[in-house]
């Protein structure tokens, strides 16, 4: 229990959340670069999308750990810093939206709508 906080509410370490966001941003930038460089980048649907989608969904349901790969990496990156506890509700809502954005990217990628995938990836 965090002193001064309401019991029953969930909180997340803001440092780990920011580290995770940075890793996801690097992934989105890498996806856009690949889309600009490679003629047929369908491998992204089978490699990056499942990992990013699972991370968003499991983060929204369970929190940063133990099921979200980027959440685990973000937690490890923030390990040495003093935690800054923030409410989990808004972050979980955003991660749910992120999961649906990944789903939209998968559908657009399957339909070969490269520009649409780049637009959605850039809105991250």
Protein Blocks (a to p, Z undefined) as FASTA:
>chain_A
ZZhiaehiacddfklmmmmmmmmmmmmmmmmmmmmmpmblmlmmmmmmmmmmmmmmmmmm
nombfkbmklmmmmmmmmmpccddddfklmmmmmmmmmmmmmmmmmmmmnopaklmmmmm
mmZZ
